[in-house]
Structure formats: structure tokens, C-alpha cells
Amino acid sequence: MIYHGDTETRRILLHEELTEKIIGSAIEVHRALGPGLLESAYEECLCREFNLRGLVFQRQVPLPVEYKGVKLDCGYRLDLIVQDTVILELKCVEHVLPVHEAQLLTYLKLTGKHVGIIMNFNVATLVRGGIVRKVL
């Protein structure tokens, strides 16, 4: 898809650059720790890496579900939102399943964000099967 206009082009490139920084951070954490830890350990280390790289983020962000005009707290939490732009969903599972991808797409719809990444740290090499990027 080609976008016309400087503002739209810069926004697309910003997301690409940002997702590259996020993925680079996750690769650094995975290289240091390897697979086999709890999701919370990877989240903590990834947040440390984001701080070192100057990335602004929020963690464990409550996500209400809007139903018939009312926002309801159903207990959903986003693992991380980076630069108020990219939703990051962390996993430590054998395989990323379609339900995980559906979850991320739903999070994108509910927040109005356009880019999300699933990071599955329970793999031998993060770049082979550990990263799923979705755009809504």
C-alpha cells in the first residue's frame, strides 16, 4: 500500500523504525536470558532494555471493554505499549496460536492502535518463530 503525503509517509516510517527498535531490544534480552523463564522475567528485562535505549513505554495497562456505551473493567491488561504507538504482547508458550493473534487484533481494535507485536520468548531463536507483527 502506498501512501501519499509527507505526514503519512513519516508515520509509516516511524512505526517501522520503532518496531525495529522494539525487536532489537527483545533480541538482546533473549540472547542474554535464553528461553525457559516466566513471562514476567522477560517483561522486567525488556523494560530495562527499553529504558537503556530511551524508549518510552507503559506496562500492564488496563484495557476496559466498551459495551453499549459503557466501559467495563473485565480484567484485561496490555503487557506493554511502546511510545504510545505499538502494543507488545509477551508470551512464553510452545507455539503462538491463532487465539494469541486474535487476542492481539482485538487489543488493537479496542485501543485504536494500528501496530502490535507478539513476542514469544520460549523459542531457541527469537527471530525464527518468536515474533508476530500485526497491523490493523
C-alpha positions as CSV (number, residue, x, y, z in Angstrom):
1,M,0.0,0.0,0.0
2,I,1.4,3.4,-1.0
3,Y,0.5,6.5,1.0
4,H,0.8,9.9,-0.5
5,G,1.7,13.0,1.6
6,D,4.7,13.6,3.8
7,T,2.9,13.2,7.1
8,E,1.5,9.8,6.3
9,T,4.9,8.6,5.0
10,R,6.7,9.8,8.1
11,R,4.1,8.0,10.3
12,I,4.6,4.7,8.5
13,L,8.4,5.0,8.7
14,L,8.2,5.9,12.4
15,H,6.3,2.7,13.1
16,E,8.8,0.7,11.1
17,E,11.8,2.3,12.9
18,L,10.0,1.8,16.2
19,T,9.2,-1.8,15.7
20,E,12.8,-2.4,14.6
21,K,14.0,-0.9,18.0
22,I,11.4,-3.0,19.9
23,I,12.5,-6.2,18.1
24,G,16.2,-5.3,18.6
25,S,15.5,-4.9,22.3
26,A,13.7,-8.2,22.6
27,I,16.6,-10.0,20.7
28,E,19.1,-8.5,23.2
29,V,17.0,-9.8,26.1
30,H,16.5,-13.2,24.6
31,R,20.2,-13.5,23.8
32,A,21.1,-12.8,27.4
33,L,18.4,-15.0,29.1
34,G,17.5,-17.6,26.5
35,P,14.2,-19.5,26.7
36,G,12.6,-21.1,29.7
37,L,11.8,-18.3,32.1
38,L,8.5,-16.8,33.1
39,E,6.9,-14.1,31.1
40,S,7.3,-11.7,34.0
41,A,11.1,-12.0,33.9
42,Y,11.2,-11.2,30.2
43,E,8.9,-8.2,30.7
44,E,11.1,-6.8,33.5
45,C,14.3,-7.2,31.5
46,L,12.6,-5.8,28.3
47,C,11.5,-2.8,30.3
48,R,15.1,-2.3,31.5
49,E,16.3,-2.6,27.9
50,F,13.7,0.0,26.7
51,N,15.0,2.4,29.4
52,L,18.6,1.9,28.3
53,R,17.5,2.7,24.7
54,G,15.4,5.7,25.6
55,L,12.1,4.1,24.6
56,V,9.0,5.4,26.5
57,F,6.6,2.7,27.5
58,Q,3.7,1.8,29.7
59,R,3.3,-1.7,31.3
60,Q,0.3,-3.7,32.4
61,V,-2.1,-1.1,31.0
62,P,-5.7,-1.7,31.9
63,L,-8.0,-2.3,28.9
64,P,-11.7,-1.7,29.5
65,V,-14.2,-3.3,27.2
66,E,-16.8,-0.9,25.9
67,Y,-20.3,-2.4,25.7
68,K,-23.3,-0.4,24.7
69,G,-21.6,2.9,25.5
70,V,-20.2,1.8,28.9
71,K,-16.6,1.0,29.6
72,L,-16.4,-2.2,31.7
73,D,-13.4,-3.4,33.6
74,C,-13.1,-7.0,32.5
75,G,-9.6,-7.5,33.9
76,Y,-7.8,-7.2,30.6
77,R,-4.3,-5.7,30.7
78,L,-1.9,-4.9,27.9
79,D,1.6,-6.1,28.6
80,L,3.3,-3.1,27.1
81,I,2.6,-0.1,24.9
82,V,5.7,1.4,23.5
83,Q,5.8,5.1,22.5
84,D,2.0,5.2,22.8
85,T,2.0,3.5,19.4
86,V,2.9,-0.2,19.4
87,I,1.1,-2.8,21.6
88,L,3.5,-5.5,22.7
89,E,2.1,-8.9,23.9
90,L,4.6,-11.1,25.6
91,K,4.3,-14.9,25.6
92,C,6.3,-17.9,26.8
93,V,4.5,-20.7,25.0
94,E,5.4,-23.7,22.9
95,H,3.8,-22.0,19.8
96,V,2.0,-18.8,19.0
97,L,-1.6,-19.9,18.3
98,P,-4.3,-18.3,16.3
99,V,-6.0,-17.4,19.5
100,H,-3.0,-15.3,20.6
101,E,-3.1,-13.5,17.2
102,A,-6.8,-12.9,17.6
103,Q,-6.2,-11.5,21.1
104,L,-3.7,-9.0,19.7
105,L,-6.0,-7.9,16.9
106,T,-8.8,-7.4,19.4
107,Y,-6.5,-5.3,21.6
108,L,-5.6,-3.2,18.5
109,K,-9.3,-2.7,17.8
110,L,-10.2,-1.8,21.4
111,T,-7.4,0.7,21.7
112,G,-7.5,2.2,18.2
113,K,-3.8,1.4,17.8
114,H,-2.6,0.1,14.4
115,V,0.6,-1.9,15.2
116,G,1.0,-4.8,17.6
117,I,3.7,-7.4,18.1
118,I,3.6,-10.8,19.9
119,M,7.0,-11.8,21.3
120,N,7.2,-15.5,22.2
121,F,10.4,-15.9,24.3
122,N,10.0,-19.7,24.6
123,V,11.9,-20.4,21.4
124,A,15.5,-21.2,20.6
125,T,15.9,-18.2,18.3
126,L,13.6,-15.2,18.7
127,V,13.7,-14.2,15.0
128,R,12.6,-17.7,13.9
129,G,9.1,-18.1,15.1
130,G,9.2,-15.9,18.1
131,I,7.9,-12.7,16.6
132,V,4.5,-12.0,15.1
133,R,3.8,-8.4,13.8
134,K,0.2,-7.4,13.1
135,V,-1.1,-4.2,11.5
136,L,-4.7,-3.3,11.7
